[in-house]
Amino acid sequence: MAQTSLLQGKRFYCREWVFHKVQHCLQEKTNNLSGVTSTPSKQPPPVPGGGAPVPAGVPPGSAKSGGSWGVLLVGGPGSGKTALCTELLWPTSAHGSHRSLHKQSLAFHFCRADDSDTLCVGAFIRSLVAQVCRGGLVPGYEEKVRDPAVQSTLQPGECERNPAEAFKKCVLLPLLSVKPPPQSLFLLVDSIDEGSQLGEGEQRSSPGSPRTIAELLASHHEFLPPWLLLICSARRQNKAITKLFTVPGTRINDSTLPSFLPSFIHSKFSYFSLWQK
């Protein structure tokens, strides 16, 4: 299955600070939903004149300005990115269970270089739709994706030919049109940089069509509903991937982390660096 982690059930050690940061990000989005004023937020401000054009069909103002920020976890091979993502979804430690962050998971996906199915953009979209329907955290979503016009874009072959259209009709528009949940949720994609080299050599099925999961999310994350936090992980060495999810701008050092664990807030994504111990 595309959404399975091979590390599920394994004991997790250290890096509790990351869960604290993720919890803070989720709380920020929940506060924004309820109109609660909290301490000065580290949420990146909207980029003046920046951002991708709004896809056709997305209602203007549906995704609030500045509400599309997310989290990008980076680290070298073996630094614990997949282990951390697994612990976030299936906690084994007392601290992880106590935070209950797994209850705010809308959907997740684990990319693996040795499994081409996990790198397929169409399979990724179908998996997201199935998980959101099955999870029941967004009432009204399942009814919207039952529409025959929506279902037709999910069909194998059609979804692969036009993944951007399928993502818009089956994920973006339904999520934007339902009543927001009482608390923020997150979408997690581990090892989003896997398959990026494959994508570079592939021919696009249509101009501008995303060839990889990374390209799909990078070009659409700005239009996710403001209550949804996108969490991705990638290798630090893959500059092309980290560049997709960040834009040039001032880096603000986060003093809440130990000095040897640098973390920077970019204008679009919180950028957490995992150092192997």
Buried (B, 14 or more C-beta within 10 A) or exposed (E): EBBBBEBEEBEBEEBEBBBBBBBBBBBBBBBBBEEEEEEEBBBBEBBEEEBEEBBEEBEEEBBEEBBBBBBBBBBBEEBBBBBBBBBBBBBBBEEBEEBEBBEBBBBBBBBBEEBEEBBBBBBBBBBBBBBBBEBEBBEEBBEBBEEEEBBEBBEEEBBBBBBBBBBBBBBBBBBBEBEBBEBBBBBBBBBBBBBBEEBEEEEEBEEEBBBBBBBBBBBBBBBBBBBBBBBBBBBBEBEEBBEBBBBEBEBEEBEEBEEEBBBBBBBBBBBBBBBEE
